[in-house]
Amino acid sequence: MSTETASSSRSGSATSSINLESVRAVAKKDFQDAVRSWVFWGLSFLFFLLLVGITGGLAYFSTGSGSTQELTTGGLISIVSQVTRVIIPLIALVLGWKAIAGERESGTIKVLLSLPHSRKDVVLGKLIGRSAVLSLSMIIGFGLAAVVVAALMGGFDIAQYVGLLGMAILYGLAYTGIAVSLSSLTKSTTLAGGAIFGVFMLFYGAWNFIRLGFGMLVSRDIISGVTYTRTAEMPDGTTTEFTSERVPDFVLFIESLDPGNAFNNALSIVSPAIDGVTYPGYMFPDGLPFYLEDWVSFIILLCWIVIPTAIALWRFDRVDL
């Protein structure tokens, strides 16, 4: 990278470019630091213990149940998905918490930018480095646990197991993207920590009550819902039509944007044991909106990686360090 480009990156100009070799160097150092600090191996061991512990519990309580291969593996995925839905965001958010904010707070960001790295290189390098730590630790943990899982279970569906790993990695990358982006937008680890905590509470607190809250508004006629008719069979054999109201489509759209819901819906594609967010057909006489289809969940998770990163690349190029 030229001296002019390096100078512009240090001054916060919006003209800094991306150098792939520079990105790779930042990511490599970030990953090596994690390995040296035992964060990487600690996470690998955590995922190993998680899977082996859950499998051991299932094997103990299902002894003699005669479960088939699909149900046995599906039962494991069903439980693991609920646990990882909370654990993976916590790990990813903590991993990305100090990625850039810690460098800014200690002043080492200026040393890093004095090297031939642009600000965009630093953001992308940190994102790739932290993503590699989380992803490879999951691959190692899941991989080692697969041997024990296959031994403890009467049947083992490798396709579903690999599908769970793939979805867990994608889910983790989404939260890593959010965490590193927030870290790049704050000047201190205190502010970054507050933002990280706010994001976690948003997705595991307020977001879960969106439909409930709007449902109450619809029931009290404060906002208009969507009217639908369903047919029910009565005890005497006759049929009766009932008219009800559901929340507007925009509420369901907002609810579908939650990374946790997207992870669960996407996982339902790779494992029949997982029930995605399903709605009775009579609630949508004109057909189910496309954004409620399970395949859209993959796009939602990708957007949680791309959009926060794009915002971070744009904003970090302009902040005063």
C-alpha positions in Angstrom: 0.0 0.0 0.0 1.3 3.5 -0.8 2.4 6.1 1.7 -0.5 8.3 0.6 -3.0 5.5 1.4 -1.4 4.7 4.7 -1.5 8.4 5.6 -5.1 8.8 4.7 -6.0 5.8 6.8 -4.3 7.3 9.8 -6.0 10.7 9.3 -9.5 9.1 9.1 -10.0 9.8 5.4 -12.8 8.0 3.6 -10.4 7.0 0.8 -8.6 4.1 2.5 -8.5 0.9 0.5 -8.6 -2.8 1.2 -5.4 -4.8 0.8 -6.0 -8.5 1.0 -2.5 -9.3 2.1 -2.8 -6.7 4.9 -6.2 -8.1 5.9 -4.6 -11.6 6.1 -1.7 -10.3 8.2 -4.1 -8.7 10.8 -6.3 -11.8 10.9 -3.4 -14.1 11.3 -2.0 -12.1 14.2 -5.4 -11.9 15.8 -5.8 -15.7 15.5 -2.3 -16.4 16.8 -2.9 -14.2 19.8 -6.0 -16.3 20.6 -4.1 -19.5 20.3 -1.3 -18.3 22.6 -3.8 -17.1 25.2 -5.5 -20.5 25.1 -8.9 -18.9 24.2 -9.0 -21.1 21.0 -8.3 -24.4 22.8 -10.6 -23.4 25.7 -13.5 -22.9 23.3 -12.7 -26.2 21.5 -12.8 -28.0 24.8 -16.1 -26.2 25.8 -17.9 -27.4 22.6 -16.5 -30.9 23.1 -17.8 -31.1 26.7 -21.1 -29.6 25.6 -21.8 -32.3 23.0 -20.4 -35.2 25.0 -22.3 -34.1 28.1 -25.6 -33.8 26.3 -25.0 -37.1 24.4 -24.1 -38.9 27.7 -27.3 -37.6 29.3 -29.4 -38.7 26.3 -27.8 -42.1 26.2 -28.3 -42.6 30.0 -32.0 -41.6 30.0 -32.9 -43.3 26.7 -31.4 -46.7 27.5 -33.8 -49.3 26.3 -36.0 -46.8 24.6 -35.4 -48.4 21.2 -34.9 -45.1 19.5 -34.2 -45.2 15.8 -31.1 -43.5 14.2 -32.9 -40.4 13.0 -34.8 -39.9 16.3 -31.6 -40.4 18.3 -29.5 -38.0 16.3 -32.5 -35.6 16.0 -33.0 -35.6 19.8 -29.3 -34.6 20.2 -29.6 -31.8 17.7 -32.9 -30.6 19.2 -31.3 -30.1 22.7 -27.9 -28.9 21.4 -29.6 -26.3 19.2 -31.4 -24.8 22.2 -28.3 -24.6 24.3 -26.1 -23.2 21.5 -28.7 -20.7 20.6 -27.7 -18.9 23.8 -24.1 -20.0 24.3 -22.8 -19.1 20.8 -24.0 -15.5 20.9 -22.4 -15.0 24.3 -19.1 -16.4 23.1 -19.2 -14.5 19.9 -20.1 -11.2 21.6 -17.3 -11.6 24.2 -14.8 -12.5 21.5 -15.6 -9.4 19.5 -16.0 -7.1 22.5 -12.4 -5.8 22.6 -11.5 -6.5 19.0 -11.0 -2.9 18.1 -12.3 -0.9 21.1 -9.5 -2.5 23.2 -6.9 -1.4 20.7 -8.3 2.2 20.7 -8.5 2.3 24.5 -4.9 1.1 24.9 -3.6 3.2 22.1 -2.2 0.3 20.2 -4.5 1.0 17.3 -2.3 3.9 16.3 0.7 1.5 16.3 -1.2 -1.0 14.2 -2.2 1.8 11.7 1.4 3.0 11.5 2.1 -0.3 9.7 0.9 -0.7 6.1 -2.7 -1.4 7.2 -5.7 0.7 6.4 -8.6 1.1 8.7 -10.7 -1.2 6.5 -7.9 -3.8 6.7 -8.0 -3.7 10.5 -11.8 -4.1 10.6 -11.9 -7.0 8.2 -8.8 -8.6 9.6 -10.2 -8.5 13.2 -13.5 -9.9 11.9 -11.8 -12.8 10.0 -9.5 -13.5 12.9 -12.2 -13.7 15.6 -14.5 -15.6 13.2 -11.7 -18.1 12.6 -11.2 -18.6 16.4 -14.9 -19.3 16.9 -15.4 -21.4 13.7 -12.3 -23.6 14.0 -12.9 -24.2 17.7 -16.4 -25.4 16.9 -15.0 -27.7 14.1 -12.5 -29.2 16.5 -14.9 -29.5 19.4 -17.7 -31.0 17.2 -15.2 -33.2 15.4 -13.7 -34.8 18.5 -17.1 -35.1 20.1 -18.4 -36.9 17.0 -16.3 -40.0 17.9 -17.8 -40.1 21.4 -21.3 -39.3 20.2 -21.2 -42.1 17.6 -20.0 -44.5 20.3 -22.6 -43.6 22.9 -25.6 -43.5 20.5 -27.2 -46.5 18.9 -27.3 -44.7 15.6 -25.6 -41.6 14.3 -26.7 -39.5 11.3 -23.6 -37.7 10.2 -25.5 -35.5 7.7 -27.6 -34.0 10.4 -24.6 -33.6 12.7 -22.6 -31.8 10.1 -25.7 -29.7 9.3 -25.9 -28.6 12.9 -22.2 -27.7 12.8 -22.6 -25.7 9.7 -25.6 -23.8 11.0 -23.8 -23.2 14.3 -20.9 -21.7 12.5 -23.1 -19.4 10.4 -25.0 -18.3 13.5 -21.7 -17.6 15.3 -20.4 -15.6 12.4 -23.5 -13.4 12.5 -22.9 -12.5 16.1 -19.2 -12.1 15.5 -20.0 -9.6 12.8 -22.3 -7.7 15.1 -19.7 -7.7 18.0 -16.7 -6.6 15.9 -18.8 -3.9 14.3 -19.9 -2.5 17.6 -16.4 -2.7 18.9 -15.2 -0.6 16.0 -17.9 2.1 16.7 -17.0 2.7 20.3 -13.9 4.4 21.9 -13.6 2.2 25.0 -14.2 -1.3 26.2 -16.8 0.0 28.7 -18.9 1.5 25.9 -18.4 -1.6 23.8 -19.4 -3.8 26.7 -22.6 -1.8 27.2 -23.4 -2.0 23.5 -22.8 -5.8 23.5 -25.0 -6.2 26.6 -27.7 -4.1 25.0 -27.7 -6.3 21.8 -27.9 -9.5 23.8 -30.9 -8.1 25.9 -32.5 -6.9 22.7 -32.5 -10.3 21.0 -33.2 -12.4 24.1 -35.5 -10.0 25.8 -37.4 -7.3 23.9 -37.4 -9.2 20.5 -39.2 -12.2 22.0 -42.1 -10.1 23.1 -42.7 -8.3 19.8 -45.5 -10.5 18.7 -47.0 -10.7 22.1 -46.9 -6.9 22.5 -48.5 -6.2 19.1 -51.0 -9.0 19.7 -52.2 -7.1 22.8 -52.5 -3.9 20.7 -54.6 -5.8 18.1 -56.8 -7.4 20.8 -57.6 -3.9 22.2 -58.3 -2.5 18.8 -55.4 0.0 19.1 -54.0 -1.2 15.8 -55.6 -3.1 13.0 -54.7 -6.8 12.7 -55.3 -9.2 9.8 -58.6 -11.0 9.8 -58.8 -14.6 8.8 -61.3 -17.4 8.9 -60.8 -21.0 10.0 -63.1 -24.0 10.0 -63.4 -26.2 13.0 -65.2 -29.5 13.4 -67.6 -29.6 16.4 -68.2 -32.7 18.6 -71.5 -33.4 16.9 -69.8 -33.7 13.6 -70.8 -30.3 12.2 -68.3 -27.7 11.1 -68.3 -24.1 12.2 -66.3 -21.1 10.9 -64.5 -18.8 13.3 -63.2 -15.4 12.5 -60.0 -14.2 14.2 -57.3 -11.6 13.9 -53.6 -12.0 13.9 -50.8 -9.4 14.1 -49.9 -7.5 10.9 -47.4 -8.9 8.4 -44.8 -6.3 9.3 -44.7 -7.7 12.9 -44.0 -11.2 11.6 -41.3 -9.7 9.3 -39.6 -8.0 12.2 -39.8 -11.1 14.3 -38.2 -13.2 11.5 -35.1 -10.9 11.6 -34.0 -12.2 15.0 -30.8 -14.2 14.5 -31.9 -16.8 17.0 -35.2 -17.4 15.1 -33.3 -17.5 11.8 -30.8 -20.1 13.2 -33.7 -22.3 14.4 -35.6 -22.0 11.1 -32.5 -22.7 9.0 -31.7 -25.7 11.2 -35.1 -27.1 10.5 -34.0 -27.6 6.9 -31.1 -29.8 7.8 -32.8 -31.8 10.6 -36.4 -33.0 10.7 -36.2 -33.0 14.5 -36.3 -29.1 14.5 -39.6 -27.3 14.1 -39.2 -24.0 12.5 -41.6 -21.1 13.0 -44.7 -22.6 11.4 -48.1 -20.9 10.9 -51.4 -22.6 10.0 -52.3 -22.1 6.4 -55.7 -20.6 7.2 -53.9 -17.6 8.7 -52.6 -16.7 5.3 -55.4 -17.2 2.7 -53.2 -15.5 0.1 -50.2 -17.7 0.8 -47.3 -17.6 3.2 -45.2 -14.5 2.8 -41.8 -15.4 1.3 -39.9 -14.0 4.3 -41.4 -16.6 6.5 -40.0 -19.4 4.4 -37.2 -21.4 6.1 -34.7 -20.8 3.3 -34.9 -17.1 3.8 -33.3 -17.7 7.2 -29.9 -18.3 5.5 -30.2 -14.9 3.9 -31.1 -13.2 7.2 -28.0 -14.7 8.9 -25.8 -13.6 6.0 -27.2 -10.1 6.3 -26.3 -10.0 10.0 -22.7 -10.6 8.9 -22.6 -8.3 5.9 -24.6 -5.2 7.0 -23.0 -4.6 10.4 -19.6 -5.1 8.7 -20.4 -2.6 5.9 -21.5 -0.1 8.5 -18.3 -0.6 10.5 -16.1 -0.3 7.4 -17.8 3.0 6.5 -17.9 4.5 10.0 -14.5 3.4 11.3 -12.9 5.1 8.3 -14.3 8.4 9.5 -14.0 8.4 13.3 -11.3 10.4 15.2 -9.0 8.0 16.9 
